[in-house]
Amino acid sequence: MSVLVTRQAPDFEAAAVKGDGSIVENFKLSDTNGKYRVVFFWPLDFTFVCPSEIIAHNNRMAKFKELGVEVIGVSIDSQFTHHAWRNTSPDQGGIGEVEFTMVADVKHEIARAYGIEHPEDGVALRASFLIDKDGVVQHQIVNNLPLGRNVDEMVRLVEALQFHEEHGEVCPAGWTKGQKGMKADAKGVADYLAESSDKL
């Protein structure tokens, strides 16, 4: 397991199913440079918690697109398994025609590069990475297999990152879009806590 926050996200090239349903043999993360990216991993297609998380990401694609975020999903399944799962309706245990790219990490190289391969089962843990326009990892979260993620938290973190980039202020605990930030100095902390400590 490794912490990638503050470091360049490992680049990768692999076969993938694009959001329009087409299969490509050489999808590269670096081809999306200059965009915000959410790269998220799940253990296996056609399993249990995984479709709920994937559909949750897809249900927020309009918001991710509004924020300028490219969403990229990865598991150790082949592009053909991804394609079959995408062509299976949710009421049949599938995910339907999701709008983001699904990468085939059949050699497990991407999961290992990101440090999130399960030590015994050989699948990817439930890991998510927020990558900025310069390719730097700004946030990561890694859950064990039974624990599903909260996709709204990733949306919140994208908004927090963009707020920081725009205003230069930092985002205190529980910050959501529309709330005040904090100046990163002693006075800024004191001013913020004087006004907001009872709401934290």
C-alpha positions in Angstrom: 0.0 0.0 0.0 1.3 3.4 -0.9 0.2 7.0 -0.4 0.1 8.8 -3.8 -1.2 12.1 -2.5 1.2 15.0 -3.6 2.8 12.7 -6.2 2.2 12.3 -10.0 -0.5 9.8 -10.7 1.0 6.7 -12.3 0.3 6.7 -16.1 -1.1 3.6 -17.7 -2.1 2.3 -21.1 -4.7 -0.5 -21.4 -7.7 -1.7 -23.4 -10.9 -0.1 -22.3 -14.6 0.4 -23.0 -15.4 4.1 -23.6 -18.5 5.9 -22.4 -20.0 5.5 -25.9 -19.7 1.7 -25.7 -16.7 1.4 -28.1 -13.7 -0.7 -27.3 -10.3 0.8 -27.6 -7.0 -1.1 -27.2 -4.8 1.7 -26.0 -6.5 4.0 -23.6 -3.9 6.2 -21.8 -4.4 8.1 -18.7 -2.0 10.7 -20.0 -4.3 11.4 -22.9 -6.6 13.1 -20.4 -3.9 15.4 -19.1 -5.1 19.0 -18.5 -8.4 17.7 -17.0 -9.5 16.9 -13.5 -9.8 13.1 -13.2 -11.4 10.7 -10.8 -9.9 7.2 -11.2 -11.7 4.6 -9.2 -11.1 0.9 -8.8 -13.5 -2.0 -8.0 -12.7 -5.7 -7.4 -14.7 -7.5 -10.1 -17.5 -7.1 -12.6 -20.7 -9.0 -12.0 -20.3 -9.0 -8.3 -22.3 -7.4 -5.4 -21.2 -4.0 -4.0 -19.5 -3.0 -7.2 -22.6 -2.3 -9.4 -24.0 0.0 -6.7 -20.8 2.0 -6.7 -20.6 2.2 -10.5 -24.2 3.2 -10.9 -23.7 5.8 -8.2 -20.7 7.3 -10.1 -22.8 7.2 -13.3 -25.8 8.9 -11.7 -23.5 11.9 -10.9 -21.9 12.1 -14.4 -23.8 15.4 -15.2 -22.2 16.9 -12.1 -18.8 15.6 -12.8 -19.0 16.9 -16.4 -20.1 20.3 -15.0 -17.0 20.4 -12.9 -14.8 19.4 -15.8 -14.0 15.9 -14.4 -13.1 12.9 -16.5 -14.3 9.7 -14.7 -12.3 6.6 -15.3 -13.1 3.2 -13.7 -10.7 0.3 -13.5 -10.9 -3.4 -12.5 -8.9 -6.5 -13.4 -11.7 -7.7 -15.8 -11.2 -7.7 -19.6 -12.6 -5.1 -21.9 -15.0 -7.8 -23.1 -16.3 -8.5 -19.6 -16.7 -4.8 -19.1 -18.6 -4.6 -22.3 -20.9 -7.5 -21.4 -21.6 -6.0 -18.0 -22.4 -2.6 -19.5 -24.8 -4.3 -21.9 -26.6 -6.0 -19.0 -29.5 -3.9 -17.4 -29.4 -3.1 -13.7 -32.5 -5.3 -13.0 -30.4 -8.2 -14.3 -27.4 -7.5 -12.2 -25.6 -5.3 -14.7 -24.7 -1.6 -14.8 -26.3 -0.5 -18.0 -24.8 2.0 -20.5 -22.6 3.9 -18.1 -21.1 7.1 -19.5 -17.5 6.8 -18.3 -14.5 4.8 -19.5 -13.9 1.3 -18.0 -10.3 0.2 -18.1 -9.2 -3.5 -18.3 -6.4 -4.1 -15.9 -6.1 -7.8 -16.7 -2.4 -8.0 -15.8 -3.0 -6.2 -12.5 -0.3 -3.7 -13.4 -2.5 -0.6 -12.8 -3.7 -1.8 -9.4 -0.1 -2.5 -8.3 1.1 0.8 -9.6 -1.5 2.5 -7.5 -0.7 0.3 -4.5 -4.2 -1.0 -4.0 -4.2 -4.7 -5.0 -5.7 -6.9 -2.3 -2.9 -8.9 -0.7 -4.7 -12.2 -0.8 -7.5 -12.1 -3.3 -5.5 -10.4 -6.1 -8.3 -8.0 -7.0 -8.3 -4.2 -6.6 -9.5 -2.8 -3.3 -12.3 -0.1 -3.5 -9.9 2.8 -4.1 -10.6 6.3 -5.6 -8.1 9.0 -6.6 -8.7 12.6 -7.4 -6.1 13.9 -9.8 -5.7 17.5 -10.7 -5.0 19.1 -14.1 -1.3 18.8 -13.6 -1.5 15.0 -12.9 -0.9 15.3 -9.1 -3.0 13.1 -6.8 -4.9 15.4 -4.4 -7.0 12.8 -2.6 -7.2 9.1 -2.3 -9.4 6.7 -0.3 -9.1 3.0 -0.1 -11.9 0.7 1.3 -11.8 -3.0 2.0 -14.1 -5.1 -0.1 -17.3 -5.0 1.9 -17.4 -1.2 2.3 -19.0 0.9 -0.5 -17.9 4.4 -1.1 -19.8 7.7 -0.9 -19.6 9.3 -4.4 -21.0 12.6 -3.1 -17.9 12.9 -1.0 -15.7 12.8 -4.1 -17.9 15.5 -5.7 -17.4 17.6 -2.6 -13.7 17.2 -2.7 -13.5 18.2 -6.4 -15.4 21.4 -5.5 -13.1 22.0 -2.5 -10.0 21.6 -4.7 -11.4 24.0 -7.3 -12.4 26.5 -4.6 -8.8 26.4 -3.2 -7.3 26.8 -6.7 -9.6 29.8 -7.4 -9.5 31.6 -4.1 -6.2 30.4 -2.5 -8.1 29.7 0.8 -8.2 26.3 2.5 -11.3 24.2 3.1 -12.1 23.4 6.8 -13.8 20.3 8.0 -17.1 19.5 6.3 -16.7 22.4 3.8 -19.3 22.4 1.1 -19.8 24.6 -1.9 -21.1 28.1 -1.0 -19.5 28.1 2.4 -16.6 30.3 3.5 -13.1 29.1 3.3 -10.3 29.8 5.7 -7.1 31.9 5.2 -4.1 29.7 5.9 -2.7 31.8 8.7 -3.2 32.2 12.4 -5.7 35.0 12.1 -7.6 33.1 9.4 -7.9 30.1 11.8 -9.0 32.3 14.7 -11.5 34.2 12.6 -13.0 31.0 11.2 -13.3 29.2 14.5 -14.8 32.3 16.2 -17.6 32.2 13.7 -18.0 28.5 13.0 -16.5 26.2 15.7 -20.0 25.4 17.2 -21.1 24.2 13.7 -18.3 21.7 13.2 
